[in-house]
Amino acid sequence: MPAPFESYRAEFPVLKEQLYLNHAGVAPTSLRAAAAVKAWMDDVVNHGVLNERSWEAHSEKVRGLAARIIGASPEEVAFVRNTSHGLGLVAEGLDWRPGDEVAVATSIEYPSNVYPWQHLKARGVEVREIPAPDGGVTLEAVASVLTPRTRLVAVSSVQFATGHRTDLDALGELCERSGVLLCVDGIQSVGCIPVDVKKSRAHFLSADSHKWMLGISGIGFLYVAKDVLPRVRPALVGWRSTTDAWNFNRSHFELRPDAAKFEEGSAAYPGIYALGAALELLLEVGPDAIGARIGELLGRLDSGLRDLGCDVGPSPKDRAGILTFLPPGANVRALSAYLSEQKVSHSVRRGRIRLSPHFYNTHEEMDRLVDLVRAYRPG
């Protein structure tokens, strides 16, 4: 039987200091992730490059864990620096032609999933706006902007500001019928809710580890579906991109056939080790259990905040790990400052307070947040 959620709280010493409800921003990492990085550092300090082959073997193990948590195969996964890096590799790697179109909800997307596509305008690519009046991307909205020239739909699995969850399964089916590629910014879903790129028919997914995956900044992964891998040209190449990477005695430029062709140079071993420990923890708890637990916590917050007269969103059917609210008649900036004084880690996005608990948070902590909002007196 899996361990009780609360038993993992000891992995996160930050909980002794703060009520941490900001996993959609920057999450705390765990003791086991820190220990993994230290173990690698100790190895380098004491042995130099002696154990490099074991670092490589461990990196391949972590690649497998990354593939497992999104339902992919290891050869479809590349390590990247961050979500922007992965999305940029997709944007710059496809064979665009003048007049091609990309559909993006630029009005609500995080810049990581806007700028790589806008950068293509210099190559004659048109960015078509997906309407999102209610703060989310819907199937109907995407269908309304598709044309015979649309080559790719770029969407976040969960919108960072509103918390609205995209129905990726339905969207993937629409894109497949329309002959359109589907690219997903997955940073607000991987580690928070179950993700299955095959079920969703996604062609690409990029995600950094420093949010819901409970890793650290500077490391993430990019998924590229096997059937489209040959169509994506690496924007950067180096010794590691090739089939005979470890043979430094000859020049033999032949790109790898798998997603590792996007890894042009030396590996970011500290980040990979941290990512591996973080993924092991998430898989140990279980993505289904994590998603259900976060849903329970958000439900408790939703009920308590509504009882205070707060405007709460998104609706339960449309959310994943994010809840936003507006207090009745209160200044959001002032309330945010008060919560910060009370050591509540949270964010303000587009004029609303954003809360994002993880599986190790407790019902009592949700009640404490509600109590703090109740006790707040402006001025």
N, C-alpha and C positions, 0 to 999 in steps of 0.2 A: 504494500500500500504506500502511496506517496506520503511524504511527511506533511504535517499540517503547515499551512501557509505561514503562520506566525513563527514557526521554527526557523525560517530563513531570515528573520529580522536581525539576528546576530551577524549575518553576513554584511550588514549595511550600518556601520557605526554612525553614519550621519543622522540616523533616526533618533539617536540620543540627544541631538542638538536641535533638530528641526522636524516640523510636520511637513513631510516632503510630498508635494502634490504637483510636481513640475516635470514629470517624465516626458512630456511632449516638448520640453525645452532642452535641458541638459540633465540627464539622470546621474545619480551617484553610482559609482561602480562598486563592486563587491570585494570583500577581502580575498576571495579566491582568484579574482581577476588580477588584483594587485600582486598576489603571491606568484602568479604565473609570470608576470612581467619581471618580478624580482629574481625568479629562478633563472630566467634567460640572462638577465644582467649579471647575475653571479657567475653564470657559466662563461660569459665573455670576459669578465674581470679575471677569473681564475685560470681559464683555459684558452683564451683567444678564440681562434677559428677552428680549434681541434674538432669540435663537435658540430660543425656546420651541416653535415649530412643529416644529423638528427633534427636540426632546426627545419631542414627541408621536409623531412618525413612528417614532422609535427604540423607544418604548414599545410601539407596535403590532407592530414586528418581534419584540420580546421575547415579546409575547403569542403570536405565531405559533410561536416556539421552544418555549414552555411547552406549547402544544397538541400540537406534534409529538412531544415526548418521552413523552406519555401516549396518543398515538393519537386525539386529539380535534380539533375544529375551533376556530379562534380565537374565534368568537362564543360558544363554550361556556366560555371562560376569563375569570375575573376576578382581578385582583391583590388580595391580602389581606395583612394584617400578619403573620399566622402561621397555623399549623394550627388553633388554637383559634378564631380569628376566622372562618375559613371554615366550620368545623363549626357554630359558633354561628349563622352566617347561615342555614344549612340548618335547624337546630333551631327557630329563631325565625321562620322564613319560611313554614313549611308550615301549612296550615289544619287544626290539630288540633281534635279534638272529645273531650269527656269520654268515657273508656272506650277510647280508642285505645291501642295498645301499641307500644312500641319494644323490640327485643331487643338486649341488650348483655351482653358478658362483663365485668361490672364488677369481678370479682375479679382480673382480669389486665390490663385495659386501662390505658393511660396516662390520667391525669385529663382530658386534653383531649378524650378520646372517652368520658367518663363524665359529667362535670358538665353539659354542655349538655343532655343527655337527662334527667338527674335534675332539672334546673331546670324541666322541663315538668310535673312532678308538680303544681305549683300550678295548672295548666290541666286537671287531671284525666287526664293521660296516665300510664299504668302502664309502668314499666320492668321488663321480664321478664329474668331472669338466664339467660344462656347458660352451661351448665356447661362448665368447662374444667379438669378434674382433672389433665390432663397438660401444662398451660401453653400450650395453643393452642386455636383455634376450629376445630372440625371441622364438616363438612356434617351429620353425624348429630346433633351437639349442637344446631345451629341448627334443624334439622327438628323436634327434640323439643319446642321451645318455641313454634313458630309456632301461632297460632290465627286464627280468622276476623277477630279484631280487630287483628292485627299489621299495622302500616302501614309499618314501616321496620326494617331490620337495620343496626346500626352496628358496624363491625369495623375493626380495624387490618389492613393488608395483611401486616405483620410485627409480632409482639408485641415491645415494647421491652425487656422484662426477660428473657424466655426465648429470644427469637430465632425463635420458631415462625412459620413462613410459612403464611398462610391460602391455601387453594385458591380463589382468587377466581373463577376460571372456573366451577367447579362450584357455588360459592355463588351466583353470579349467575344461573345456570340455575335453581337452586332458587327464588330470589326471583322470577324472571320467571314461573315456573309458578304460584307462589303469589300473584301480584299484589302483591308487597311491594317497596318501594323499598330499594335497597342504597346505603349511605353508607360511604365508605372513608376512614380516616385513612391517608394514603399516605406519611407522612414517612419511614418506615423502608424504603421500597422505591424511590421515585422517585430516580434517580441511582445506584442500587445494582444493580437487576435490571430487565429489560425490563418495562414497564407498558403495557397496552393496555386502556383503559377500555371500548372498544366490544366487544372480545372477552370481557371479563369482565362485560359488561352492567351496569356500575356506573352509577348515576344521579348520584352525587356523589363527588368525591375532593378532599381538601384536603391540602396539603403545604407546609411551610416550606422555605426554601432553605439553612438553616444546618447541615444534616446532610449527607446523601449527595450533595446537589446541589452542595456546595462553594461555596455563596454566602455570604450574611451574614444575621444576625438582622434581623427586622423586615420581611421581604418573603417572600411565597410566592404561591401561586395556588390558586384554587378552580375545580374543574370542575363544571359543571351540565349534564347532558344536555339537548339541544335540546328533546326532547319533554316535559320536565318544567319547563323554564324558566318557562312562564306560571303554574305552580302555586306558585312560590316568591316570596313577597312580601318585598321588601327591608325588613330591620328598621330600617335607616337610609336616608334619602334626602337628596340635596343637588343642587346645580346640575349635577353631572356625571352624575347618574343619568338625565338627561332626553335627549330626542331632539334638542333644539336647545341643547345645553349651552353653546356658545360665543357665543350671542346673549344679551348681558346687558341688552338694551334693552327686553325684554318678559318678562312672566311667562307661561310656557307649560309647564304641568306635564303632560308626557306621558312616561312611563317608556320607556327604551330597551327594545327587544325581546330584546336579547342579555344575556350575563352581565355586561357592563360596567355594568348598572343597579345592581349591588352596590357600585360605586365611587362613593361619595357626594361626595367632594371632591377637592382638589388631589392630584396623584399624588406618590408617594414616589420621585422620580426617582433619587436615589443608589442606593436598593435595587434599583430596576428595572434600572439600568445594570449593577450587580454581578450580578444574576440573569442578565441576558442574556449576559454574558461567561462565567459559570459554565455555563450551558446550552450555549453554543457549544462549550466544551471537552468536555463530556460527549458531545455529538452527534458531535464530531470523532473521539473515541475509539470511540464506538458502544456503545449500551446492551447489546447482545448480548455484545460483547467484554468489557465491564466486568463483567457478571454472571459470565461464564465465568472471568475472571481472579480475581475475589473468591472464587469457588468453589474454585479451585486453592489459593489462599492458606489458606483455611479448612481444606481437606483436609490441608494440610501441618501446620497447627497441631493439628488433630484427632489425626493420627497421632503426632506428637511428644509431646503431652500425655498421650495414652492410654498410651504407652510408659512414662511416669513414674507410671502408676497413678491419674491424675486421672479424675474423673467429668466427662465432656464431653457437652454437649448444645447444640442439639437434634441429631437424627439428620440425616445429609446430605440425605435426601429432604425434610425439613421445614424447612430453613434457607434463608436468603437471604444476609445479610451479617454476621450476629451469631453468635458462638460464646461459650458460657459454660462455666466449669469450676470444679470444687472440687478443690483439691489434697488428696492423701491425708494425713490427720492434721495438716494445717496450719491455723493461724488465718487466715481470709480477710482480716480487717482488717490483720493484721500483714503478710501477703504483699502486700496492696495497697499498704501504706505502703512496703515494700521496693521494689516495682516503680516507685512514684513517685520514690523516691530515685534509681533507675537511669534516670530520665527516660523512663519508659514511660507514655504517655497511655492510660488505660483507664478503666473504670467498675466500680463494684460495684452490682449490682442484685439485690435480694431474696436477699442472702446468697451470691451467686456473682460471680466475676470475669467481666466482660463484655469481650470483644475484638471489634473491628470494623474490619478493614483495608479500604483502598480499592485501586483498580487500580494505583496507582503504588507501593504497598508491594512489597517484594521477598521472594523465598523466603528469602534470607539473614536478613532481619529476622524472619521467622517462626521460623527456627532460633534466632535470638538470644533471642527471648522464651522458647522452650522451655529454652534453656541457663540463662537467669536463674532460671526456676522450679526447674530441677534443682539449681542452685547455692545456692538459698535454704536457710538454716538457721535455724529458729525460735529465738528467744531470743538 
